[in-house]
Amino acid sequence: GSPHTPEGYIWHISLAMQGLTTDDINKKRELLEIMKNTDAGTYLMHEGFNPDDPNKFTRDWFSWANMMFCELVLDYCGIKVKK
C-alpha cells in the first residue's frame, strides 16, 4: 500500500512488480491469479484493494496498474517488449 490508500490495502502494481522480478514461472502464475481474482468483477486493476474484501478498492480504473498487469502477462508468456 501507500499513503494514498487505506492502511492494509494491497497495490496491484506491487503484485505485478513482484511477478516481474522473479524467475519462478509458478510464482508469476500465482500472482496473475491473485490479480485476476481481486478485480472486484470489473476486469480492471485498481490502485489498492482490501485483502479481506477485494470489492473494497480505490480507483475504479488505474491505468498504471492495468499496464503492469499486461506487462506481467506478456512476461509470463515469454514475450519481451523492446524498450
ChimeraX commands (.cxc) that place a marker at each C-alpha (Angstrom):
marker #1 position 0.00,0.00,0.00 radius 0.5
marker #1 position 0.89,3.65,0.29 radius 0.5
marker #1 position -0.20,6.90,1.90 radius 0.5
marker #1 position -2.69,7.18,-0.99 radius 0.5
marker #1 position -4.69,4.10,0.06 radius 0.5
marker #1 position -6.27,2.97,3.31 radius 0.5
marker #1 position -4.00,1.13,5.73 radius 0.5
marker #1 position -3.56,-2.54,4.85 radius 0.5
marker #1 position -4.70,-2.21,1.24 radius 0.5
marker #1 position -2.64,-4.08,-1.35 radius 0.5
marker #1 position -1.45,-2.50,-4.58 radius 0.5
marker #1 position -1.96,-4.39,-7.82 radius 0.5
marker #1 position 1.21,-2.62,-9.01 radius 0.5
marker #1 position 3.23,-4.20,-6.21 radius 0.5
marker #1 position 1.93,-7.66,-7.10 radius 0.5
marker #1 position 2.90,-7.12,-10.74 radius 0.5
marker #1 position 6.38,-5.92,-9.76 radius 0.5
marker #1 position 6.83,-8.97,-7.56 radius 0.5
marker #1 position 5.99,-11.14,-10.58 radius 0.5
marker #1 position 8.25,-9.21,-12.94 radius 0.5
marker #1 position 11.22,-9.57,-10.62 radius 0.5
marker #1 position 11.05,-13.32,-10.07 radius 0.5
marker #1 position 12.31,-16.06,-12.36 radius 0.5
marker #1 position 9.83,-18.54,-10.87 radius 0.5
marker #1 position 7.15,-19.15,-13.50 radius 0.5
marker #1 position 4.84,-20.69,-10.89 radius 0.5
marker #1 position 5.08,-17.55,-8.74 radius 0.5
marker #1 position 4.26,-15.42,-11.80 radius 0.5
marker #1 position 1.15,-17.52,-12.45 radius 0.5
marker #1 position 0.14,-17.35,-8.78 radius 0.5
marker #1 position 0.41,-13.55,-8.80 radius 0.5
marker #1 position -1.57,-13.28,-12.04 radius 0.5
marker #1 position -4.30,-15.41,-10.45 radius 0.5
marker #1 position -4.34,-13.19,-7.37 radius 0.5
marker #1 position -4.62,-10.10,-9.54 radius 0.5
marker #1 position -7.38,-11.65,-11.65 radius 0.5
marker #1 position -9.29,-12.70,-8.54 radius 0.5
marker #1 position -9.10,-9.28,-6.89 radius 0.5
marker #1 position -10.53,-7.11,-9.68 radius 0.5
marker #1 position -13.94,-6.97,-7.93 radius 0.5
marker #1 position -15.60,-8.19,-11.13 radius 0.5
marker #1 position -14.55,-5.10,-13.08 radius 0.5
marker #1 position -11.90,-6.80,-15.26 radius 0.5
marker #1 position -9.63,-3.89,-14.31 radius 0.5
marker #1 position -6.82,-3.43,-11.84 radius 0.5
marker #1 position -7.26,-0.92,-9.04 radius 0.5
marker #1 position -4.89,1.29,-7.12 radius 0.5
marker #1 position -5.38,-0.72,-3.95 radius 0.5
marker #1 position -7.76,-3.33,-2.58 radius 0.5
marker #1 position -8.75,-4.64,0.82 radius 0.5
marker #1 position -7.17,-8.10,1.31 radius 0.5
marker #1 position -10.23,-9.31,3.23 radius 0.5
marker #1 position -12.76,-7.95,0.73 radius 0.5
marker #1 position -11.45,-7.13,-2.77 radius 0.5
marker #1 position -14.80,-5.48,-3.52 radius 0.5
marker #1 position -13.48,-2.59,-1.42 radius 0.5
marker #1 position -10.89,-0.81,-3.53 radius 0.5
marker #1 position -9.54,2.57,-4.51 radius 0.5
marker #1 position -9.83,3.96,-8.04 radius 0.5
marker #1 position -12.29,2.16,-10.28 radius 0.5
marker #1 position -9.70,2.20,-13.03 radius 0.5
marker #1 position -5.97,2.81,-12.66 radius 0.5
marker #1 position -4.06,2.75,-15.96 radius 0.5
marker #1 position -0.66,2.23,-14.35 radius 0.5
marker #1 position -1.86,-0.92,-12.56 radius 0.5
marker #1 position -3.58,-2.17,-15.72 radius 0.5
marker #1 position -0.40,-1.66,-17.73 radius 0.5
marker #1 position 1.68,-3.52,-15.15 radius 0.5
marker #1 position -0.79,-6.42,-15.25 radius 0.5
marker #1 position -0.42,-6.55,-19.04 radius 0.5
marker #1 position 3.37,-6.41,-18.73 radius 0.5
marker #1 position 3.30,-9.36,-16.34 radius 0.5
marker #1 position 1.04,-11.36,-18.69 radius 0.5
marker #1 position 3.47,-10.74,-21.56 radius 0.5
marker #1 position 6.41,-11.69,-19.36 radius 0.5
marker #1 position 4.64,-14.87,-18.24 radius 0.5
marker #1 position 4.04,-15.77,-21.90 radius 0.5
marker #1 position 7.71,-15.19,-22.68 radius 0.5
marker #1 position 7.10,-12.14,-24.84 radius 0.5
marker #1 position 9.79,-9.49,-24.40 radius 0.5
marker #1 position 8.78,-5.93,-25.19 radius 0.5
marker #1 position 11.52,-3.81,-26.73 radius 0.5
marker #1 position 12.08,-0.62,-24.84 radius 0.5
marker link #1:1,2 radius 0.2
marker link #1:2,3 radius 0.2
marker link #1:3,4 radius 0.2
marker link #1:4,5 radius 0.2
marker link #1:5,6 radius 0.2
marker link #1:6,7 radius 0.2
marker link #1:7,8 radius 0.2
marker link #1:8,9 radius 0.2
marker link #1:9,10 radius 0.2
marker link #1:10,11 radius 0.2
marker link #1:11,12 radius 0.2
marker link #1:12,13 radius 0.2
marker link #1:13,14 radius 0.2
marker link #1:14,15 radius 0.2
marker link #1:15,16 radius 0.2
marker link #1:16,17 radius 0.2
marker link #1:17,18 radius 0.2
marker link #1:18,19 radius 0.2
marker link #1:19,20 radius 0.2
marker link #1:20,21 radius 0.2
marker link #1:21,22 radius 0.2
marker link #1:22,23 radius 0.2
marker link #1:23,24 radius 0.2
marker link #1:24,25 radius 0.2
marker link #1:25,26 radius 0.2
marker link #1:26,27 radius 0.2
marker link #1:27,28 radius 0.2
marker link #1:28,29 radius 0.2
marker link #1:29,30 radius 0.2
marker link #1:30,31 radius 0.2
marker link #1:31,32 radius 0.2
marker link #1:32,33 radius 0.2
marker link #1:33,34 radius 0.2
marker link #1:34,35 radius 0.2
marker link #1:35,36 radius 0.2
marker link #1:36,37 radius 0.2
marker link #1:37,38 radius 0.2
marker link #1:38,39 radius 0.2
marker link #1:39,40 radius 0.2
marker link #1:40,41 radius 0.2
marker link #1:41,42 radius 0.2
marker link #1:42,43 radius 0.2
marker link #1:43,44 radius 0.2
marker link #1:44,45 radius 0.2
marker link #1:45,46 radius 0.2
marker link #1:46,47 radius 0.2
marker link #1:47,48 radius 0.2
marker link #1:48,49 radius 0.2
marker link #1:49,50 radius 0.2
marker link #1:50,51 radius 0.2
marker link #1:51,52 radius 0.2
marker link #1:52,53 radius 0.2
marker link #1:53,54 radius 0.2
marker link #1:54,55 radius 0.2
marker link #1:55,56 radius 0.2
marker link #1:56,57 radius 0.2
marker link #1:57,58 radius 0.2
marker link #1:58,59 radius 0.2
marker link #1:59,60 radius 0.2
marker link #1:60,61 radius 0.2
marker link #1:61,62 radius 0.2
marker link #1:62,63 radius 0.2
marker link #1:63,64 radius 0.2
marker link #1:64,65 radius 0.2
marker link #1:65,66 radius 0.2
marker link #1:66,67 radius 0.2
marker link #1:67,68 radius 0.2
marker link #1:68,69 radius 0.2
marker link #1:69,70 radius 0.2
marker link #1:70,71 radius 0.2
marker link #1:71,72 radius 0.2
marker link #1:72,73 radius 0.2
marker link #1:73,74 radius 0.2
marker link #1:74,75 radius 0.2
marker link #1:75,76 radius 0.2
marker link #1:76,77 radius 0.2
marker link #1:77,78 radius 0.2
marker link #1:78,79 radius 0.2
marker link #1:79,80 radius 0.2
marker link #1:80,81 radius 0.2
marker link #1:81,82 radius 0.2
marker link #1:82,83 radius 0.2
view
